[in-house]
Amino acid sequence: MGYVYKDELLGWWYGILPRGCELCMRGLKVVVFVTGVCGVNCFYCPISLERRRVDAFYVDEEKVEDLSDILDEIAFVRARGISITGGEPLHVVDRVVDIIELVKSVYGSKFHVHLYTTGLGASPTVFKTLERAGLDELRFHVVDEWVWKYVEMAVHNLSIDVGIEIPALPNIDAVLRVIERAARLGVKFVNLNELEVSETNVESLLLRGLKVSSDGRTVVGSADVAKRVIEFAAERNLKVSVHFCPAVFKDRVQHRYRLLRKAITCAEPGVEVEDDGLLMREGKEFIPLFNNCASTIKSRGDRSGGED
């Protein structure tokens, strides 16, 4: 049996963690939300009303007015990579390519970029264009049978890491089928996210008979299914890494570490950095955003990202 790493905060995993996840665990990834436009309608989608199905463009909590805003956020966080998500990023593939080329030109080829997609709008040409731009890791959200043709296309035609990332629906047979098929195709990893509850998906979750846990944030049974699937993969020594990411990780580790790094960069003399990444000035707490940091990266002309 393969070794299973178990941590109730960081998650469980079998095999090798994706590079994008390693950086995320250290607060070293910036999230670029390139558009809320999406060609599918997942009942569990947790995206907020402000970003849903519109051409919203954000880097972490900041609205993007210019691509240089992404560089500023990277520098504030001192990040070593970005994740590109949506919506469906391939609906704005030119924007995605511009972002990848920009961050690679400023921070170098080792600056890590991963992208989420269903494959909708993809083609061999699109995949090759992303690879040439410098994409390091491609993560497919398998929403239906048709996505698998894009997964296979990417595995066979790209030299970058190809993985799958799906919510851990409390249906172990369905999740196991994804893991086994991924292993057969030569997919490098499968990430299982604990199914989260938000104001935009709670009604559709309840209508399907799913139950909300006592904390009001997750679906009952999601974490248990993910853990059982990982043990299954380890018992059979499947040739695919499997990683479970619990919902609590995003708040207590990923989001908190990233905010702390940004707050430390942002703070001026007389401004205190709180343990949760907020700033304290004259008894008032505030989030370290561009418009309320006393000195921004822009004003200093400093974009030195990519540090530990």
N, C-alpha and C positions, 0 to 999 in steps of 0.2 A: 504493500500500500504506500502511495506517495504521502509526503508530509503535508499536513494542513496547519497553516498558521491561524491561530484563533485569538482574537482580541475584540471585546464587545464594543470598543470605541472606534478602533481603526478598521475593523471588519475581519472577515475570514478570507483566506485564499489558498489555493492549491496551485503549484507551479511558480512561474515567474511573474511578478507584478508588471503591468505595462509601465513604460517610462513616464507616460503622462500621469498615471496614478501616483507614482513615487514622488513626483514634483508637487502634485496636489496635496499630498499628506504633509508636506513641509510648508505649505502656504506660498509656494513658488510658481503658481499658475494664475494667470489673469484670464478671466472669461470674456470673450468677445461675442456678444449676441448680435449677429449680423442682420437678421430680419425675423419678424414674427410670421411672415407669409409661409404657408405650409399647404401642401397638396393632399394631406391626409387628415383624418379626424379621429385621433386616438381618444377613447373615452376617459383615459386616466391622465391626460395632459394637464400638468399643474401650472402652466404659464399664466401669468397675471393678465387681467383684462387690458392693461395699458400696453402690453407687448403682443397680445394674441392677434394673429391674422392681419397685422398691419406691418408696414415696413419700418419697424422699430429698430434702432441701432444703438447699442449700449456697449460700454466696456466696464465690467463690474457694475457699480451703481451709477456710473456717469453716462449721460447721453453723449453720443459722439457727434460733434459738429464738424470735425475735420479728422482725417486719419492720424494726424499728429497727436490727437488726444489719447490714442492707444499707446503711443510711445511714452507719453507723460505718465499714464497709469502704470505701465511696466516699470518705469524709473522709480515712481513712488514706492511700489511694492518690492522693488528690486527682484523682479520675477525672472525666472529662467525658462519660461515658456508661456504659451497661450493655448486655450481651447477655443475653437470656433464652433458656435452652436446657433440654434434658432428655435422655432421655425425650421425651414429647410434651407441651409446655406447654399445649396446648389441652385436655388432660384436666383441668387445674386452672385454667380460664380466669378464674374469679373471683379466684383468688390472683394471677394475672398482671395483671389489671386493677388490683387493689389496689396492686401493686408499681409499676406505671407511674404511677398517679395520685400515689402517695407521693413518688417521686423527682422528678416534675415539679413538685409543690407545693413541695418544699424547694429544688431546684436550678434551677428555671425551665424555660421551654418550649424553650430551646436545648440542654438536657441531652439527649444522644442515646440513644435506646433502639431496639435491633433485636432481633428474635425469630426463632427457627428453628422450623419446623413441617413436617410432611408434609401438613398440611391436615386430618388425621383429626380429626373433631369440629367442623370449621368450617362456617360458613354465612354468607350475606350479613350477617345480624344480628351474628354473632360478629366478623366483620371490621370492621364499622362501630363496634362497641363498642370494639375495640382502637384504632381510629383516633381516636375521640373521647377516649379515655383519654390519648392523646398518643404512640402508637407512631409511630416515624419510618421504620422499615425492616422489611420482612417478607421472610424468606428461606425458600424452599421446598426441602425435601429430596425430590427426585423418586425415589421408591422403586419406582414402578410407574405404569402408564398412568393410573390413576384420579386421581393427584395433579394431572395437567394441568388437570382441570376446575376445581380450586381456584385454580391459577395464573391461569387465564383469568378466573375470577370476580374475583380480587383486582386484576388489571390493569385490568379494565373498570369496577370499582366504587370503587376507592380512589385517593386523591390522594397517598398516601405512596409511597416507593420500594419496588418489588417486584423481588426477585431470586431466583436459584436457587443453591443451594450443594450440591455433590455431591463424593464422593471421586473422584479420577481413577483409575478402574479401568483396568488395562492392556488396554483394548479401544477402540481409537481410533474405530472406526465408531460404537459406542454413544455415546461422548462427543460426537462430532460431531453426531449426530442431536439430542442435547439442546441444543447451542449453536444450531443452525439453527432448531429449533422455537422456542426462546426468542426469537430475533431476530424471527421471524414474528409472534409474539404481542405484541411490544412490551415484553418484560421488559427491565429496565434493565441488569442485570448477571448474570453467571454466575461463581461462585467455584468453582475446582477445588482441592480439598485433596489433598495427597499422601497416599496410602493408608498409614495407620500400622498397625503390628503391636503388639498388646498381649497380655497373658496370657489375656484373655478371647476373643480372636478368632483367635489364631494357628492353632489346630487347624482351624477352618473355612476359613481362607485356604489352608492346605496341602492340604486335602481337595479344593479346587477347582483344584488345579494351580498356584497362585500361588507365587512364590518370595520368600523373605525375603532382603533385601539383607545385605551383610556387616556392617553396623552393627547388625543385629538389630532395627531400628526401623521400617523401611519395606518396601514391596513393590517388587520389581524391575520396572521399566518404567513405574511410575506417573508419575514426574516427566517422563519422556521423552514420554509421551502428552500430558500437560498442555501442555508446551511446543509440541509440534507442532500441537495444537488452537489455541493462541493465534496461532501464525503463520498458520494457515489463516484464522482470523477476520480478521486484519490484511490478508492478501492479498486477501480478498474485501470488505473494508471493511464487515463486518457491523454492523448498527445495534444492537449489544449489546456492552457492555464485558465482557472476560473476564480473570479474575485467577487466577493459580496461586499457592497458598500452600504452600511447602515445609515439611516436618515440622521441619526444623532451626530455622525461624523461631520456632516456638512456644516452644522452650526458650531459645534464645540472645537473642531480642528480646522477644517478647510477655511471657512469664512472667518473665524476668529484669528487664525494665524496670519491670513492675508491682511485683515484690517490692522492688526498689530504692527506688521511691517510697514504698512502705509502710514499709520499714525506716528511711528517713530521717525520716519522721514519727514513728515509734515510738521511735527511739533517745533515750536519756537521756544526760546526762554520764557518761562512763566506759564507755559502750557503743559499740563500733566497728561501722560498717557495712561489710560485705565487698562486693567487686565483684559477687558473684553474688546479692546481696540478702539474705544471711543476716546475723544480728547476732552479735557476739562480746562476751561478758561473762566476765571472769576466765578467759580461755583456752578457754571453751566456746562452740561455735556453736549457734545456734538460729534457727528460722524465726520471722519476726515475726507471731505470731498474737495474738489478743485476750488469751488467758489467760496469755501469758508476756511481754507487753510491760509495762514497769514502769508506764507511765501510759497509759491508754486514752483514746480520744475520749470515751467515756461519762463518765469521771471528771472530765474537763476541761470537759465540756458543750460541746465544740467540734465542729461538723459543717460545717466550711468546705471543701467539695469544689469540684470544677469549675475547678481552677487548672492552668496549664501547668507 
